[in-house]
Amino acid sequence: MHKLFILLLAGIAISLTSCRNDFAFTQSTGGLEFSKDTVYLDTVFTNIGSSTYQLKVYNRSDKDISIPKIQLGKGLSSKYRIMVDGMTGDVGAQGKIFSNVELLAKDSLFIFVEVTSDVASANPTDFLYTDQIQFSNIVGAPQTVELVTLIQDAYFIFPHRTQNADNTYTYEGINLGTDDSNQAVTIVGSTLDHNDPINHDEYTWGNDKPYVIYGYALVPDNETLNVTSGARVHFHANSGLIIAKNGTLKINGLPSTTNDPADLTKEVIFEGDRLEPDFSDVPGQWTAIINFSTLPNNVIEHLTLKNATVGILSNNFALTTDNSFTKFTINNSQIYNCSNYGILGRNAQINANNLVVNYSGQANIAATYGGTYNFTNSTFNNNWNSSKQAAVIFNDYLETDTAYLVKQTTVTMSNCIVYGSNSTEISLEKKGTAFTTTFNNCLFKVNDLSTSLSSNPLYDSIRLEQNGNKKNINPKFKNSAKNQLWPTEDLFVKVTPGVATPFDILNKTRNSINTNIGAYQFIAN
């Protein structure tokens, strides 16, 4: 029995030895297949790293092969970086050169690609930076996969930093003053400079190349930021624009030269700094325009703002000790895909005409804790997937740990659309006695069967369809998911003479005979 056991072990050993040839790798002679012949890395800003892109390499043969070398065509000088199946590369050539890469029969491997380049390294005629991944063989020319990305130059505004003795960093900050508790409030960011050594005058944002903001950019007291028609401004995560109490913001976008709603050539656009298509509609990529200014000449014209946490926060910082309003006039502008609010006003004065706000995590418009708010020919639609979202929220209070703080609030809406996916898309709530609402010729999504709505007099003109107001009629937008909020049927005609804005958001003329409510005139298919 003992001898039989020994013979069995010997047989197993011989069997295993005879199988070792299955793991012998032969040198590649070509014939690799790839998931794509060109890897297009989306546009990146100069010296800012890209996202990671992937390429899959297939060995369709019946042989286990060894690829003598996988490398970037420009070698160690390439601005691209690759990782091959989790390997970082040869010593001294990490991310660039990989020797003797094994690939089993009928198997595949992943290559991950990134790039960080400056515009000077790109082709001067089209700003493309290119290279290729080369797969060498023991005979013949290597197989190749092309790499292509567009490098975009930009002005960068960012807080400077100082290295400390313990190798940590102290960043430049913005002093916002003190709050109601007399506590100093600072935030990481930089004050704009008339004589920046690289950007020159930072108080005029032009359209010759984009602006990229890291941290917060501050428009201080007694200064004005002018944003030129056609300007493109990109904000990094946790970044934004702050207007000081005596500062001024003027966004000077112009109407499109065509009636195509997608023509934003002369618009000003504020968005995040991730340029890949997968990030084109992702909410919460940057923070907000934060307005502390109480001056009357803060004006936004033809701005498209998207993918912020709060699109515009207009807020008197000293909420209880200062009764002055922060002020904004907003015309012909669009705010999309904000993770919290499109516009949040606290003790603010906001006048808006031809304003479109779509898809917000909590509310498109939240006018709270005092102020004066006037909206004319505006469209507020909210299809955010939440039972608690609303298109508009109006109230007169601020809740603290111990009490409700109340201030006088006045809201006027004329020729507006308030709609969305929930049964009720407007919230009206007051804690004081000085809260007035005026609604004229508006369409509201509102469920008047609710006890709280039927007993709240603030809803009367909506619930009873007074003053030309309508409720629960589908405005039949072109495609709200794609921010196409113009009606596809000519459903509404102006009944409030003299109130309508003379031109719609696309600069189409309105007249007394045929004028749609909302920001858009009817656009025929």
KOLZA-482062 format. One record per residue (C-alpha): residue number from 0; residue in three letters; y, z, x. Coordinates in steps of 0.2 Angstrom, whole numbers, plus 2048, in hexadecimal, padded with zeros to 3 digits. Layout:
KOLZA-482062
SITE  num  residu   c2   c3   c1
SITE  NUM     ALA    Y    Z    X
...
end
This chain:
KOLZA-482062
SITE  num  residu   c2   c3   c1
SITE    0     MET  800  800  800
SITE    1     HIS  80C  804  80E
SITE    2     LYS  808  7F4  817
SITE    3     LEU  80B  7EB  806
SITE    4     PHE  81C  7F3  805
SITE    5     ILE  821  7EE  817
SITE    6     LEU  81C  7DC  813
SITE    7     LEU  827  7DC  803
SITE    8     LEU  836  7E2  80D
SITE    9     ALA  833  7D4  81A
SITE   10     GLY  832  7C7  80D
SITE   11     ILE  842  7CD  805
SITE   12     ALA  84B  7CC  816
SITE   13     ILE  844  7BB  81A
SITE   14     SER  84A  7B5  808
SITE   15     LEU  85C  7BC  80B
SITE   16     THR  85C  7B4  81D
SITE   17     SER  858  7A3  816
SITE   18     CYS  866  7A4  809
SITE   19     ARG  873  7A7  817
SITE   20     ASN  876  794  818
SITE   21     ASP  87E  795  807
SITE   22     PHE  88D  79E  80E
SITE   23     ALA  890  792  81D
SITE   24     PHE  8A1  78A  81B
SITE   25     THR  8A4  778  821
SITE   26     GLN  8B4  772  827
SITE   27     SER  8BE  76A  819
SITE   28     THR  8BF  757  819
SITE   29     GLY  8CB  756  80A
SITE   30     GLY  8C8  753  7F8
SITE   31     LEU  8D1  763  7F2
SITE   32     GLU  8D9  762  7E1
SITE   33     PHE  8E9  76B  7DB
SITE   34     SER  8F0  772  7CB
SITE   35     LYS  900  768  7CE
SITE   36     ASP  905  75C  7DB
SITE   37     THR  917  763  7DC
SITE   38     VAL  91D  775  7DA
SITE   39     TYR  92E  775  7D2
SITE   40     LEU  937  786  7D5
SITE   41     ASP  945  788  7C9
SITE   42     THR  957  788  7CE
SITE   43     VAL  95B  797  7D9
SITE   44     PHE  96C  79D  7E0
SITE   45     THR  96F  79C  7F3
SITE   46     ASN  967  7AA  7FC
SITE   47     ILE  95F  7B1  7ED
SITE   48     GLY  94C  7B2  7EC
SITE   49     SER  943  7A8  7DE
SITE   50     SER  936  7AD  7D3
SITE   51     THR  923  7AB  7D8
SITE   52     TYR  91B  79B  7D3
SITE   53     GLN  908  797  7D5
SITE   54     LEU  8FD  788  7DA
SITE   55     LYS  8EB  788  7D8
SITE   56     VAL  8DF  77F  7E4
SITE   57     TYR  8CE  779  7DF
SITE   58     ASN  8BE  775  7E9
SITE   59     ARG  8B4  76A  7DD
SITE   60     SER  8A7  766  7EA
SITE   61     ASP  896  76F  7EC
SITE   62     LYS  89A  775  7FE
SITE   63     ASP  8A2  785  803
SITE   64     ILE  8B1  77F  80E
SITE   65     SER  8BD  786  81B
SITE   66     ILE  8CE  77E  81A
SITE   67     PRO  8D4  77E  82D
SITE   68     LYS  8E6  781  828
SITE   69     ILE  8F1  784  819
SITE   70     GLN  904  783  81E
SITE   71     LEU  915  77F  819
SITE   72     GLY  91B  76E  820
SITE   73     LYS  92B  776  828
SITE   74     GLY  920  783  830
SITE   75     LEU  929  793  835
SITE   76     SER  93A  78C  831
SITE   77     SER  936  78A  81E
SITE   78     LYS  940  793  811
SITE   79     TYR  930  794  806
SITE   80     ARG  923  7A2  807
SITE   81     ILE  911  7A0  801
SITE   82     MET  903  7AC  7FF
SITE   83     VAL  8F1  7A5  7FE
SITE   84     ASP  8E4  7AF  7F4
SITE   85     GLY  8EC  7BF  7F9
SITE   86     MET  8EE  7BB  80B
SITE   87     THR  8FF  7BC  814
SITE   88     GLY  8FB  7B0  822
SITE   89     ASP  8F8  7AF  835
SITE   90     VAL  900  7BC  840
SITE   91     GLY  911  7B7  844
SITE   92     ALA  911  7A9  837
SITE   93     GLN  910  7B4  827
SITE   94     GLY  914  7AA  817
SITE   95     LYS  914  79A  821
SITE   96     ILE  903  796  829
SITE   97     PHE  8F1  79B  824
SITE   98     SER  8E2  796  82F
SITE   99     ASN  8D0  793  82A
SITE  100     VAL  8D2  797  817
SITE  101     GLU  8C0  798  80F
SITE  102     LEU  8BD  791  7FE
SITE  103     LEU  8AC  791  7F5
SITE  104     ALA  8A4  783  7ED
SITE  105     LYS  8AA  780  7DB
SITE  106     ASP  8B7  78D  7DD
SITE  107     SER  8CA  78E  7DE
SITE  108     LEU  8D8  798  7E7
SITE  109     PHE  8EA  79D  7E2
SITE  110     ILE  8F9  799  7ED
SITE  111     PHE  909  7A3  7E8
SITE  112     VAL  91A  79B  7ED
SITE  113     GLU  92C  7A2  7EE
SITE  114     VAL  93C  79C  7F6
SITE  115     THR  94C  7A3  7FD
SITE  116     SER  958  796  803
SITE  117     ASP  96B  793  806
SITE  118     VAL  973  784  7FF
SITE  119     ALA  977  77E  811
SITE  120     SER  964  77B  814
SITE  121     ALA  963  770  804
SITE  122     ASN  965  75E  803
SITE  123     PRO  979  75C  803
SITE  124     THR  978  74E  7F5
SITE  125     ASP  96D  756  7E8
SITE  126     PHE  96B  768  7EF
SITE  127     LEU  958  767  7EE
SITE  128     TYR  94F  771  7FB
SITE  129     THR  93D  76A  7FE
SITE  130     ASP  92E  76D  808
SITE  131     GLN  91B  76B  806
SITE  132     ILE  90B  775  807
SITE  133     GLN  8FF  76C  813
SITE  134     PHE  8EC  76D  812
SITE  135     SER  8E5  767  822
SITE  136     ASN  8D3  75F  824
SITE  137     ILE  8C8  75C  834
SITE  138     VAL  8CC  74A  831
SITE  139     GLY  8DA  740  82A
SITE  140     ALA  8EB  745  824
SITE  141     PRO  8EE  755  81B
SITE  142     GLN  8EF  756  808
SITE  143     THR  900  75C  802
SITE  144     VAL  908  764  7F3
SITE  145     GLU  91B  762  7F2
SITE  146     LEU  927  771  7F0
SITE  147     VAL  938  76E  7E8
SITE  148     THR  946  77A  7E2
SITE  149     LEU  959  778  7DE
SITE  150     ILE  964  783  7E8
SITE  151     GLN  974  787  7DF
SITE  152     ASP  983  78E  7E9
SITE  153     ALA  98D  79C  7E1
SITE  154     TYR  99B  7A9  7E3
SITE  155     PHE  993  7BA  7E4
SITE  156     ILE  99C  7CA  7DF
SITE  157     PHE  993  7DA  7E4
SITE  158     PRO  996  7EC  7E9
SITE  159     HIS  997  7EF  7FB
SITE  160     ARG  98B  7FC  803
SITE  161     THR  98C  808  811
SITE  162     GLN  97C  80E  81B
SITE  163     ASN  97A  820  81C
SITE  164     ALA  972  82A  82B
SITE  165     ASP  962  82C  821
SITE  166     ASN  961  819  81E
SITE  167     THR  966  81A  80C
SITE  168     TYR  975  811  805
SITE  169     THR  985  816  7FD
SITE  170     TYR  98C  808  7F1
SITE  171     GLU  99D  804  7ED
SITE  172     GLY  9A2  80C  7DC
SITE  173     ILE  9AE  809  7CE
SITE  174     ASN  9B8  819  7C8
SITE  175     LEU  9B9  818  7B5
SITE  176     GLY  9C3  828  7B4
SITE  177     THR  9BE  837  7AA
SITE  178     ASP  9B5  839  79A
SITE  179     ASP  9B9  846  78C
SITE  180     SER  9B1  853  796
SITE  181     ASN  9BC  850  7A5
SITE  182     GLN  9AD  84A  7AF
SITE  183     ALA  9B0  83C  7BB
SITE  184     VAL  9A7  82C  7B6
SITE  185     THR  9A3  81F  7C4
SITE  186     ILE  997  810  7C4
SITE  187     VAL  990  805  7D2
SITE  188     GLY  99B  7F5  7D3
SITE  189     SER  9AA  7ED  7DB
SITE  190     THR  9BD  7EA  7D6
SITE  191     LEU  9C2  7D8  7D6
SITE  192     ASP  9CC  7D3  7E5
SITE  193     HIS  9DA  7C6  7E6
SITE  194     ASN  9D7  7C3  7F8
SITE  195     ASP  9C4  7C4  7FA
SITE  196     PRO  9BF  7BD  80B
SITE  197     ILE  9B1  7B2  804
SITE  198     ASN  9B5  7B0  7F1
SITE  199     HIS  9C8  7AF  7F4
SITE  200     ASP  9D1  7B4  7E3
SITE  201     GLU  9C4  7BC  7D8
SITE  202     TYR  9D0  7BE  7C9
SITE  203     THR  9CD  7AB  7C5
SITE  204     TRP  9BB  7A6  7C2
SITE  205     GLY  9BB  793  7C3
SITE  206     ASN  9AE  786  7BF
SITE  207     ASP  9AB  77F  7D0
SITE  208     LYS  99B  78A  7D2
SITE  209     PRO  993  798  7C9
SITE  210     TYR  997  7AB  7CB
SITE  211     VAL  989  7B7  7CE
SITE  212     ILE  98D  7CA  7CB
SITE  213     TYR  984  7D8  7D2
SITE  214     GLY  989  7E9  7CC
SITE  215     TYR  998  7EA  7C1
SITE  216     ALA  9A8  7E0  7C4
SITE  217     LEU  9B8  7E9  7C0
SITE  218     VAL  9C8  7E2  7B9
SITE  219     PRO  9D4  7F0  7BD
SITE  220     ASP  9E4  7F6  7B5
SITE  221     ASN  9F2  7E9  7B6
SITE  222     GLU  9E7  7DB  7BA
SITE  223     THR  9E0  7CC  7B0
SITE  224     LEU  9D0  7C3  7B3
SITE  225     ASN  9D1  7B0  7AD
SITE  226     VAL  9C1  7A7  7AB
SITE  227     THR  9C3  794  7AB
SITE  228     SER  9BB  788  79E
SITE  229     GLY  9AA  783  7A4
SITE  230     ALA  9A7  793  7AF
SITE  231     ARG  995  799  7B1
SITE  232     VAL  993  7AC  7B4
SITE  233     HIS  982  7B4  7B8
SITE  234     PHE  97F  7C6  7B8
SITE  235     HIS  971  7CF  7C1
SITE  236     ALA  967  7DD  7B9
SITE  237     ASN  972  7ED  7B5
SITE  238     SER  982  7E3  7B8
SITE  239     GLY  991  7DF  7AE
SITE  240     LEU  9A4  7DC  7AC
SITE  241     ILE  9B0  7EB  7A9
SITE  242     ILE  9C2  7EA  7A3
SITE  243     ALA  9CC  7F9  7A7
SITE  244     LYS  9D8  801  79A
SITE  245     ASN  9E7  7F7  7A0
SITE  246     GLY  9DD  7E8  7A6
SITE  247     THR  9DC  7D7  79D
SITE  248     LEU  9CE  7CA  79B
SITE  249     LYS  9D1  7B8  796
SITE  250     ILE  9C2  7AD  794
SITE  251     ASN  9C9  79B  792
SITE  252     GLY  9BB  791  78C
SITE  253     LEU  9BE  781  782
SITE  254     PRO  9B5  778  774
SITE  255     SER  9A8  76B  778
SITE  256     THR  9AE  758  778
SITE  257     THR  9A0  754  76C
SITE  258     ASN  999  75B  75C
SITE  259     ASP  988  75F  764
SITE  260     PRO  986  772  763
SITE  261     ALA  97C  772  773
SITE  262     ASP  98B  76A  77D
SITE  263     LEU  991  779  786
SITE  264     THR  99A  770  795
SITE  265     LYS  9AB  778  792
SITE  266     GLU  9A4  788  78B
SITE  267     VAL  9A4  798  797
SITE  268     ILE  993  79F  798
SITE  269     PHE  98E  7B1  79D
SITE  270     GLU  97B  7B4  7A0
SITE  271     GLY  96F  7BC  7AC
SITE  272     ASP  96B  7B5  7BD
SITE  273     ARG  959  7B0  7BA
SITE  274     LEU  95A  79D  7B8
SITE  275     GLU  948  79A  7B4
SITE  276     PRO  944  793  7A3
SITE  277     ASP  939  7A2  79F
SITE  278     PHE  949  7AD  7A0
SITE  279     SER  954  7A2  795
SITE  280     ASP  952  7AD  786
SITE  281     VAL  94D  7BE  78C
SITE  282     PRO  958  7CC  786
SITE  283     GLY  95F  7DA  791
SITE  284     GLN  960  7D1  7A1
SITE  285     TRP  971  7D8  7A5
SITE  286     THR  97C  7E6  79D
SITE  287     ALA  98D  7E1  795
SITE  288     ILE  99F  7DC  795
SITE  289     ILE  9A6  7EE  794
SITE  290     ASN  9B8  7EE  78D
SITE  291     PHE  9C3  7FE  78F
SITE  292     SER  9D3  7F4  78D
SITE  293     THR  9E0  7F9  780
SITE  294     LEU  9EB  7EA  784
SITE  295     PRO  9ED  7DD  776
SITE  296     ASN  9EA  7CD  780
SITE  297     ASN  9D7  7CE  784
SITE  298     VAL  9D1  7BD  77D
SITE  299     ILE  9C0  7B5  77E
SITE  300     GLU  9C0  7A2  779
SITE  301     HIS  9B0  797  779
SITE  302     LEU  9A4  7A3  782
SITE  303     THR  991  7A3  781
SITE  304     LEU  98A  7B4  785
SITE  305     LYS  978  7B7  786
SITE  306     ASN  969  7C2  78B
SITE  307     ALA  974  7D2  78E
SITE  308     THR  970  7E4  789
SITE  309     VAL  981  7E5  77F
SITE  310     GLY  98A  7D5  77F
SITE  311     ILE  99C  7DC  77D
SITE  312     LEU  99F  7EF  77D
SITE  313     SER  9B1  7F3  778
SITE  314     ASN  9B2  806  779
SITE  315     ASN  9C0  812  77C
SITE  316     PHE  9B9  81D  78A
SITE  317     ALA  9C2  82D  785
SITE  318     LEU  9BB  82C  773
SITE  319     THR  9C3  83C  76D
SITE  320     THR  9D3  83F  777
SITE  321     ASP  9DA  82D  776
SITE  322     ASN  9DD  825  765
SITE  323     SER  9E2  814  76C
SITE  324     PHE  9D7  805  768
SITE  325     THR  9CE  7FA  774
SITE  326     LYS  9D3  7E8  770
SITE  327     PHE  9CA  7D7  770
SITE  328     THR  9CD  7C6  767
SITE  329     ILE  9BD  7BB  767
SITE  330     ASN  9BE  7A9  761
SITE  331     ASN  9B1  79B  761
SITE  332     SER  9A4  7A5  76A
SITE  333     GLN  991  7A8  76A
SITE  334     ILE  987  7B8  76E
SITE  335     TYR  974  7B6  76F
SITE  336     ASN  964  7C1  773
SITE  337     CYS  96C  7D2  777
SITE  338     SER  95F  7E0  778
SITE  339     ASN  96A  7ED  770
SITE  340     TYR  97B  7E6  768
SITE  341     GLY  984  7D6  768
SITE  342     ILE  995  7DF  766
SITE  343     LEU  997  7F1  766
SITE  344     GLY  9A8  7F8  762
SITE  345     ARG  9AD  80A  762
SITE  346     ASN  9BF  80E  75D
SITE  347     ALA  9C3  7FC  760
SITE  348     GLN  9CD  7EE  759
SITE  349     ILE  9C4  7DD  759
SITE  350     ASN  9C9  7CD  751
SITE  351     ALA  9BC  7BF  750
SITE  352     ASN  9BD  7AE  74A
SITE  353     ASN  9AE  7A1  74A
SITE  354     LEU  9A3  7AE  753
SITE  355     VAL  990  7AC  753
SITE  356     VAL  984  7BA  757
SITE  357     ASN  971  7B8  756
SITE  358     TYR  962  7C3  75A
SITE  359     SER  967  7D5  760
SITE  360     GLY  95B  7E4  762
SITE  361     GLN  966  7F0  757
SITE  362     ALA  974  7E6  750
SITE  363     ASN  97E  7D6  753
SITE  364     ILE  98E  7E0  74F
SITE  365     ALA  990  7F3  74F
SITE  366     ALA  9A2  7F8  74A
SITE  367     THR  9A2  80B  74C
SITE  368     TYR  9AC  81B  74D
SITE  369     GLY  9BD  814  748
SITE  370     GLY  9C7  804  74B
SITE  371     THR  9CC  7F4  742
SITE  372     TYR  9C0  7E5  741
SITE  373     ASN  9C4  7D4  73A
SITE  374     PHE  9B7  7C6  73A
SITE  375     THR  9BA  7B5  733
SITE  376     ASN  9AE  7A6  731
SITE  377     SER  9A1  7AF  73B
SITE  378     THR  98E  7AE  73B
SITE  379     PHE  983  7BD  73E
SITE  380     ASN  971  7BB  73D
SITE  381     ASN  963  7C7  744
SITE  382     ASN  951  7C3  744
SITE  383     TRP  94C  7D0  751
SITE  384     ASN  93B  7D7  74D
SITE  385     SER  93F  7E8  748
SITE  386     SER  941  7F1  737
SITE  387     LYS  950  7FA  73D
SITE  388     GLN  95B  7EC  743
SITE  389     ALA  96A  7E5  73A
SITE  390     ALA  976  7D7  73B
SITE  391     VAL  985  7E2  739
SITE  392     ILE  988  7F5  739
SITE  393     PHE  999  7FD  734
SITE  394     ASN  99C  80F  734
SITE  395     ASP  9AA  81B  738
SITE  396     TYR  9A2  829  742
SITE  397     LEU  99B  82E  753
SITE  398     GLU  98D  83A  753
SITE  399     THR  98D  848  760
SITE  400     ASP  981  857  763
SITE  401     THR  98B  862  757
SITE  402     ALA  995  857  74B
SITE  403     TYR  99A  846  745
SITE  404     LEU  9AB  840  74C
SITE  405     VAL  9B4  835  73F
SITE  406     LYS  9C2  829  741
SITE  407     GLN  9CB  81C  736
SITE  408     THR  9C1  80C  734
SITE  409     THR  9C6  7FC  72C
SITE  410     VAL  9BB  7ED  72B
SITE  411     THR  9BF  7DB  724
SITE  412     MET  9B3  7CD  723
SITE  413     SER  9B8  7BC  71B
SITE  414     ASN  9AD  7AC  71A
SITE  415     CYS  99F  7B4  724
SITE  416     ILE  98C  7B3  724
SITE  417     VAL  982  7C3  726
SITE  418     TYR  96F  7BF  726
SITE  419     GLY  95E  7C2  72F
SITE  420     SER  94C  7C7  72D
SITE  421     ASN  94E  7D8  725
SITE  422     SER  951  7DB  712
SITE  423     THR  962  7E2  716
SITE  424     GLU  96C  7DD  725
SITE  425     ILE  97C  7E7  722
SITE  426     SER  97E  7FA  725
SITE  427     LEU  98E  803  71E
SITE  428     GLU  98F  815  720
SITE  429     LYS  99E  821  720
SITE  430     LYS  9A0  834  724
SITE  431     GLY  9B3  835  721
SITE  432     THR  9BF  82F  714
SITE  433     ALA  9C9  821  71E
SITE  434     PHE  9BC  813  71E
SITE  435     THR  9C0  803  715
SITE  436     THR  9B7  7F3  714
SITE  437     THR  9BD  7E2  70E
SITE  438     PHE  9B0  7D4  70B
SITE  439     ASN  9B6  7C3  705
SITE  440     ASN  9AB  7B3  702
SITE  441     CYS  99D  7B9  70D
SITE  442     LEU  98A  7B7  70C
SITE  443     PHE  980  7C7  70F
SITE  444     LYS  96D  7CA  710
SITE  445     VAL  96C  7DB  706
SITE  446     ASN  960  7E3  6FB
SITE  447     ASP  96A  7EB  6ED
SITE  448     LEU  95A  7F3  6E6
SITE  449     SER  95C  801  6F2
SITE  450     THR  962  812  6EB
SITE  451     SER  96D  815  6FA
SITE  452     LEU  975  804  6F9
SITE  453     SER  978  804  6E6
SITE  454     SER  981  815  6E7
SITE  455     ASN  98C  811  6F6
SITE  456     PRO  99C  80A  6F1
SITE  457     LEU  99F  801  701
SITE  458     TYR  992  7F5  6FC
SITE  459     ASP  999  7F1  6EB
SITE  460     SER  9A2  7E1  6EE
SITE  461     ILE  992  7DB  6F6
SITE  462     ARG  985  7E2  6EA
SITE  463     LEU  990  7DC  6DB
SITE  464     GLU  994  7CB  6E3
SITE  465     GLN  9A7  7CE  6E1
SITE  466     ASN  9B5  7C5  6EB
SITE  467     GLY  9AA  7B6  6ED
SITE  468     ASN  99C  7BF  6F6
SITE  469     LYS  98A  7B9  6F4
SITE  470     LYS  97A  7C1  6F9
SITE  471     ASN  968  7BD  6FD
SITE  472     ILE  96A  7AA  6FE
SITE  473     ASN  962  7A1  70C
SITE  474     PRO  96F  799  717
SITE  475     LYS  962  78D  71D
SITE  476     PHE  967  78D  730
SITE  477     LYS  961  77F  73A
SITE  478     ASN  956  78A  745
SITE  479     SER  95B  79C  748
SITE  480     ALA  94D  79F  755
SITE  481     LYS  956  792  760
SITE  482     ASN  968  799  75C
SITE  483     GLN  96C  78A  751
SITE  484     LEU  975  793  743
SITE  485     TRP  97D  785  73A
SITE  486     PRO  978  782  727
SITE  487     THR  96D  773  724
SITE  488     GLU  974  772  712
SITE  489     ASP  986  772  70C
SITE  490     LEU  984  782  702
SITE  491     PHE  994  78B  703
SITE  492     VAL  9A6  786  6FF
SITE  493     LYS  9B6  790  704
SITE  494     VAL  9BD  79B  6F5
SITE  495     THR  9C9  7A5  6FF
SITE  496     PRO  9D8  799  703
SITE  497     GLY  9E1  79B  713
SITE  498     VAL  9D4  7A7  71A
SITE  499     ALA  9C9  79A  723
SITE  500     THR  9CB  796  735
SITE  501     PRO  9D2  784  736
SITE  502     PHE  9C4  77E  742
SITE  503     ASP  9B2  783  743
SITE  504     ILE  9A9  789  753
SITE  505     LEU  9A6  776  758
SITE  506     ASN  9B9  772  755
SITE  507     LYS  9B5  769  745
SITE  508     THR  9C3  769  738
SITE  509     ARG  9C1  774  729
SITE  510     ASN  9CB  770  719
SITE  511     SER  9CF  778  708
SITE  512     ILE  9C3  76C  6FF
SITE  513     ASN  9B3  76E  709
SITE  514     THR  9B1  77D  715
SITE  515     ASN  9A1  786  719
SITE  516     ILE  9A0  799  71C
SITE  517     GLY  99A  79F  72D
SITE  518     ALA  99F  798  73E
SITE  519     TYR  998  786  73B
SITE  520     GLN  99D  779  72F
SITE  521     PHE  98E  770  727
SITE  522     ILE  985  764  733
SITE  523     ALA  97B  757  72B
SITE  524     ASN  96A  753  733
end
